[in-house]
Amino acid sequence: MNDNIDTDQLIPKQFLKAVDKKGFGKNLLFEWRYLNDNYDENPDFIFNKPEYRDATILISGDNFGSGSSREHAAWALEDYGFRCVIAGSFSDIHYNNELKNGMLPIVQPLEVRQKLAALPAGEEITIDLPNQVIKSSAGKFPFEIDGEWKRKLVLGLDDIGITLQYENLIAVYEENRPSFYLFDGQELLLGPFQGGVSCVHIALGKGVCGEAAANQETIIVADVTKHVNYISCDSAAMSEIVVPMVKNNQLVGVLDLDSRLTDDYDAIDQEYLEKFVAVLLEKSYWNLDMFGVKK
């Protein structure tokens, strides 16, 4: 159980040219596994012994994965077939790289690692991740892991998989495209926005935004094609809600949300969007210069 096995030992720099994660396992611990560049195996190295060729748990010393931050080291371990590394300690970056690549890094004291390493070749060690316990004939040993990382590993999810869990919410956000219009004393000027094309200048009283600003009242339009004062800035919009931003009885601007669906906003949306705007105005200072808005 060597200490200070760094990432250059795990995957030497000459093998870092590939961008695909697959294929790195062949060169894992290259200098130790092989006698030469022809890949003639070192018969004394533990990976090359028949009883350990299919191992999925690696037991190592302290400061595992130190050195450079190359993620290729985790790719090599995973591609070789390891699913868990038990060490005395890890480099912080390498620890997270293992987790990001679906592996489980476990910290255990020397006494536990010695007991596990002394088990007969071929004897199974079970990692009970839900209960956070290492199970073996040498005993049961608890381990710690961050709850969110544990959830990802149990569910088999990476960062992309986690994001896709919120696919419906992302779709809702994309359907409801917000724009801020800021009042310059004469008209509304487009500020921060997300989505399609938006009007850059809107006069007070003109369009839904101008109407909400002039009256300083929230307006909900269930079907923009039937609203007489609607300005078609975005042809994809079908319904709209505009919330005026008023501070100390002075108009600051409006928050405008468009949806591709008809009748997509109701009184609950109005209530919470008005609360949202109130918090924005209370906690921050809004003006044209903040967002580089030009008259």
C-alpha positions in Angstrom: 0.0 0.0 0.0 2.3 2.7 -1.3 1.7 6.3 -0.2 1.8 9.3 -2.5 0.7 7.5 -5.7 0.3 10.6 -7.9 -1.6 11.1 -11.1 1.6 10.9 -13.2 2.1 7.4 -11.9 -1.5 6.5 -12.4 -1.4 7.6 -16.0 1.9 9.0 -17.4 1.8 12.2 -19.4 2.7 10.5 -22.7 -0.8 8.9 -22.7 -2.8 12.0 -22.3 -3.3 12.9 -25.9 -6.6 11.1 -26.3 -9.8 12.9 -25.6 -12.1 9.8 -25.4 -12.4 8.4 -21.8 -12.0 4.8 -23.1 -8.7 3.1 -23.6 -6.8 4.6 -20.7 -7.0 1.5 -18.5 -4.4 -0.2 -20.6 -1.8 2.3 -19.5 -2.9 2.6 -15.8 0.3 2.5 -13.6 2.3 1.8 -16.8 5.7 2.1 -15.3 4.9 -0.6 -12.7 2.8 -3.0 -14.8 5.1 -3.3 -17.7 8.8 -4.0 -18.2 9.1 -2.0 -21.5 7.2 0.0 -24.1 6.2 -3.3 -25.8 3.8 -3.9 -22.9 5.6 -7.0 -21.6 4.1 -7.5 -18.2 6.0 -7.3 -15.0 5.2 -10.7 -13.4 5.9 -9.4 -9.9 3.3 -6.6 -10.1 0.1 -7.4 -8.3 -2.2 -6.4 -11.2 -0.6 -9.1 -13.4 -1.2 -11.9 -11.0 -4.1 -14.1 -12.2 -6.0 -13.9 -8.9 -6.1 -10.1 -9.0 -6.7 -9.4 -12.7 -10.4 -8.9 -12.3 -10.3 -6.8 -9.1 -12.7 -4.0 -8.8 -11.5 -2.6 -5.5 -8.1 -1.0 -5.1 -6.6 -0.6 -1.6 -3.8 2.0 -1.4 -1.9 4.3 1.0 -2.1 7.9 1.9 -2.4 10.9 -0.4 -3.7 8.9 -3.3 -4.1 10.9 -6.6 -1.8 13.7 -5.6 0.1 15.7 -8.2 -1.5 17.3 -11.3 -5.3 17.6 -11.6 -5.6 15.5 -14.7 -8.9 13.8 -14.8 -7.3 11.1 -17.0 -6.2 9.4 -13.8 -9.8 8.7 -12.8 -10.6 7.7 -16.4 -7.7 5.1 -16.3 -8.9 3.6 -13.0 -12.5 3.4 -14.2 -11.6 2.0 -17.6 -9.4 -0.6 -16.1 -12.4 -1.8 -14.1 -12.0 -0.3 -10.6 -15.2 0.8 -9.0 -13.8 1.7 -5.6 -10.5 3.0 -4.2 -9.9 2.6 -0.5 -7.0 4.8 0.7 -5.8 6.6 3.8 -6.4 10.0 2.1 -7.0 11.5 -1.3 -6.0 14.6 -3.2 -9.2 16.8 -3.1 -9.2 17.2 -6.9 -8.7 13.5 -7.6 -11.3 12.5 -5.0 -13.9 14.6 -6.8 -12.7 13.3 -10.2 -13.3 9.7 -9.1 -16.8 10.6 -8.0 -17.6 12.5 -11.2 -16.6 9.3 -13.1 -18.9 7.0 -11.2 -16.3 5.6 -8.8 -16.4 5.5 -5.0 -13.3 6.8 -3.1 -13.3 5.7 0.5 -11.1 6.9 3.3 -10.1 4.3 5.9 -7.4 4.2 8.6 -4.3 2.0 8.1 -5.5 -0.7 10.5 -8.7 -1.3 8.4 -6.8 -1.2 5.1 -4.3 -3.8 6.4 -7.1 -6.1 7.4 -8.7 -5.9 4.0 -5.4 -6.3 2.1 -4.6 -9.4 4.2 -7.7 -11.2 3.0 -7.1 -14.3 0.9 -6.9 -13.7 -2.9 -10.3 -14.1 -4.4 -12.3 -13.4 -1.2 -15.0 -10.9 -1.9 -15.3 -7.5 -0.2 -18.7 -5.9 -0.4 -19.3 -2.2 -0.5 -22.8 -1.4 0.9 -23.1 2.2 -0.4 -26.7 2.8 0.8 -25.7 1.9 4.4 -22.1 3.2 4.0 -20.4 0.0 5.2 -17.6 -2.1 3.9 -18.4 -5.8 4.6 -15.8 -8.6 4.7 -14.8 -11.6 6.7 -12.4 -9.3 8.5 -15.3 -7.2 9.8 -17.6 -4.4 8.9 -16.2 -0.9 8.5 -18.3 2.2 8.1 -17.3 5.0 5.8 -18.3 8.6 5.1 -19.6 10.1 1.9 -21.4 13.4 1.0 -25.1 12.8 0.7 -25.5 14.3 -2.7 -22.6 12.3 -4.2 -24.1 9.2 -2.5 -27.4 9.8 -4.2 -25.8 10.2 -7.6 -23.8 7.0 -7.3 -26.8 5.0 -6.0 -28.9 6.2 -8.9 -26.1 5.9 -11.4 -26.3 9.6 -12.4 -23.6 11.9 -13.6 -23.8 15.7 -13.7 -25.7 15.5 -17.1 -28.1 12.9 -15.7 -28.8 15.1 -12.7 -29.5 18.1 -15.0 -31.9 15.9 -17.0 -33.9 15.2 -13.9 -35.0 18.8 -14.1 -35.8 18.6 -17.8 -39.4 19.5 -17.2 -38.5 22.6 -15.1 -36.0 23.6 -17.7 -38.6 23.3 -20.4 -41.0 25.5 -18.3 -38.3 28.1 -17.9 -37.6 28.1 -21.7 -41.4 28.4 -22.3 -41.6 31.4 -20.0 -39.0 33.8 -21.3 -38.4 36.8 -19.0 -37.4 40.3 -20.0 -36.7 43.4 -17.9 -37.6 46.8 -19.3 -36.2 49.8 -17.5 -37.8 53.2 -17.4 -35.6 56.2 -18.5 -38.1 58.9 -17.6 -39.7 58.8 -21.0 -40.0 55.3 -22.3 -39.1 51.7 -21.5 -35.8 50.4 -22.7 -34.9 46.7 -23.0 -32.6 45.5 -20.1 -31.6 41.9 -19.2 -33.6 39.4 -21.2 -33.7 35.7 -22.1 -35.4 34.2 -25.2 -36.2 35.4 -28.6 -36.3 38.8 -30.2 -37.7 41.6 -27.9 -38.7 45.2 -28.5 -35.9 47.6 -27.6 -38.0 50.7 -27.0 -41.6 50.8 -25.7 -43.5 54.0 -25.2 -45.7 54.4 -22.0 -49.2 53.2 -22.8 -48.1 51.2 -25.9 -48.4 47.5 -25.9 -48.9 45.3 -22.8 -45.6 46.5 -21.2 -46.3 50.1 -21.8 -49.9 49.7 -20.5 -48.7 48.0 -17.3 -46.1 50.7 -16.8 -48.4 53.6 -17.4 -51.1 52.2 -15.0 -48.6 50.6 -12.6 -50.7 47.5 -12.5 -50.0 43.9 -13.4 -51.6 42.7 -16.7 -52.2 39.1 -17.7 -53.0 38.4 -21.3 -54.3 34.9 -21.9 -54.2 35.1 -25.7 -52.0 37.8 -27.2 -53.7 37.5 -30.6 -56.9 38.8 -29.1 -55.4 41.7 -27.1 -56.0 45.0 -28.9 -52.9 46.7 -27.4 -50.5 43.9 -28.0 -47.2 44.6 -29.8 -45.8 41.5 -31.6 -42.1 41.6 -30.5 -41.9 37.8 -30.5 -44.0 35.8 -32.9 -43.7 32.6 -30.7 -45.4 34.3 -27.7 -49.0 33.2 -27.1 -49.7 34.6 -23.6 -48.0 37.2 -21.4 -47.8 38.6 -17.9 -46.3 42.0 -17.2 -45.5 43.1 -13.6 -44.6 46.8 -13.0 -41.5 47.6 -10.9 -42.3 50.5 -8.7 -40.2 51.8 -5.8 -41.1 54.8 -3.6 -44.0 55.5 -6.0 -41.6 55.9 -8.9 -41.7 53.6 -11.9 -38.4 51.7 -12.3 -39.5 49.4 -15.1 -41.4 46.2 -15.8 -40.8 42.4 -15.7 -42.3 40.8 -18.9 -42.8 37.1 -19.2 -43.9 35.5 -22.5 -45.1 31.9 -23.0 -45.5 29.8 -26.1 -48.8 28.5 -24.6 -52.1 30.3 -24.4 -53.6 31.0 -21.0 -50.4 30.1 -19.2 -50.5 32.6 -16.4 -52.9 33.0 -13.5 -53.5 34.9 -10.2 -50.9 32.6 -8.4 -48.3 33.6 -11.0 -49.2 37.3 -10.4 -49.0 37.0 -6.7 -45.5 35.4 -6.6 -44.1 37.5 -9.4 -45.2 40.6 -7.6 -43.5 39.3 -4.5 -40.4 38.5 -6.5 -40.2 42.0 -8.0 -40.7 43.5 -4.5 -37.7 41.6 -3.2 -35.6 42.6 -6.2 -36.4 46.3 -5.6 -35.8 46.0 -1.9 -32.5 44.1 -2.1 -30.9 45.8 -5.1 -30.5 49.2 -6.8 -31.8 49.2 -10.4 -30.8 51.7 -13.0 -30.0 51.8 -16.7 -26.2 52.0 -16.2 -26.2 48.6 -14.3 -26.9 46.8 -17.5 -25.3 49.0 -20.1 -28.7 50.1 -21.4 -28.3 52.9 -23.9 -31.0 55.5 -24.7 
